[in-house]
Amino acid sequence: MDWSAAAMHDPARTLLLGPRESFVAARGPYPPVFGVWELVLFLGAGTAFVAAGFIAWRARPGEWTGPLIIVAGLLWLLGGLRRSSDPALFTIAAVVTNLYLPVLIQVLLGFPTGRLRYRWERWFVGACWVLATVGVSVEWMFFDPRAVATPYPSTSVNLLLVHHDPTIATVVQLTVGGVAAVCGLVVTVVIARRWRVGSPAYRSAFLPLGAAGLVAIVVTVGILASAVRFPGSQNAWLLDLRYPTSAVLPVAVALGVIRYQLARVAVGSAVTAIGSAPPAGAFVTALRRAVRDPTLALWTYAAEHGCFVDAEGRWRALPVPGGPQSATVLERGGVPVGALVFDTALPAADPELLAAVRAAAALALEHDRLRADLQEQLGEVRRSRERLATAADTARRRVERDLHDGAQQRLVAAAILLGRARRAGDITTRDALLAEGVGELDTALAELREFARGVFPPMLAARGLPAALDSLAQRAVLPVRVTGEPASRPPAVIEAAAYFVAAEAVTNATRYADARTVQIRCETDEDELRLRIVDDGCGGAVVSPGGGLDGLADRVAALGGTFEVHSPPGAGTTVTATFPLRSVTA
């Protein structure tokens, strides 16, 4: 770097201005000194470009915006070689002075990914590259800084010089400046139009970068124009204004990344609202605020109807592609649970944020589904308890009726006979009455034993489930085959439930199914007991509320097991009960 007095006042070495603008600016009433302060601002702006580019690249590695801003920053810093006293470095820096501008134009037109989507955009950016290289190079071909009379003659050697002709250089410079102004106007119009027709999500995402780009374009074009048309207004602070103005762009990119991170935090905060509000409430409101999309909606999937339902309970179809809204189906474990509907501009503006929102929304819908399932299960538990209580009351009344109509009547008859025998006058009558009373007592005892066997078979308590099932098979009217052998004896409550499932199934096969044979298979492992009863009857059995099978289902469910009935018409009935062993103690 050349820090001599002549170099510090050399207009040719001022940064970010073309050859003619530099010398016109130097002829103002306040000739600028191109010294350390300008270099500090220049390096600060270039460093901001590179740093913001790396931040954007790291945050979104699949997009071009970060690398493009890094390239713009490096080209910016390369222009600082105009401070060099080496002719080659000076010439290279002079040519690349404005090459960062086409890169920034691509960033603006290719928002948010940095990729140009339309052919005219690629042609336009290519023309800007040609203008920034060829136009400036031609200008330097006809301008020799050393031939211009100034209080501090230039010492910069221009290796592109062909012939020093200020008139041609001025014409070329005005032409390049005019075309550059038109290019800036085109970019301004395109940005304004996209802003006007853009959705709220697009506007929110584009606002920092678009506003910074417009400010940079307007200020840069204004300074270049005033340097040529109004040289008397030039002074050092006006020229130095270019650096913070240009640095607005990388700052906007950094703010965009910070905004994205804050949006991720907002999505995380929305997740905390899942437990306190349904998807139609605070959670969706928080998501809309996080992505700045007031149209965002969360629909649930009604599997029984095969369609989506909005917050108002209306059936909805997914938006068609190409419309103002898009949708993505949310799944948990490969099963659809809902759909996230959002502005079409959102995926391009914030793809990673949308992915986070999608994951949070799927979690919310899964939470809501699990909560609904839990409420349904709690309701079923309450109904099951009511049915069990009703069944217990019914069983108690049946016991009372059976005892009253059976053994109790026998005992009453025996008591009457014994009383008559006590009052009998002759031995023959007394013996006859006693014999008749003993018969009534024997009948009552037999009925009580049979009744007790139905309540809880003694064989079950004494020898376990296999022996009780064998006894059940022996007493059955139909041929019943029992197979399987439990590896270990299950808890008594499991044995009782399994026995009554088998007894009810055999009874139903006998009374209603017109079956010829019944098979019972019982087996256990370390975790569960499985009982399977199959008959070859007419089938068609259903678990109806209040029926015997419904009571068995409640009894099995109360032990944490499962109860299934498969009974297609004409194909027999299969009753399967599974009981967990680890969660039940004897």
PyMOL commands that set and color helices and strands:
alter all, ss='L'
color gray80, all
select helices_A, chain A and resi 5-8+11-13+19-26+36-59+65-83+87-95+100-109+119-141+145-147+166-197+200-229+231-233+236-240+242-272+274-276+279-291+345-349+351-405+407-423+427-455+458-463+465-475+492-511+548-558
alter helices_A, ss='H'
color red, helices_A
select strands_A, chain A and resi 297-302+307-309+315-316+325-332+335-343+480-483+518-524+528-535+562-566+573-580
alter strands_A, ss='S'
color yellow, strands_A
deselect
rebuild
show_as cartoon
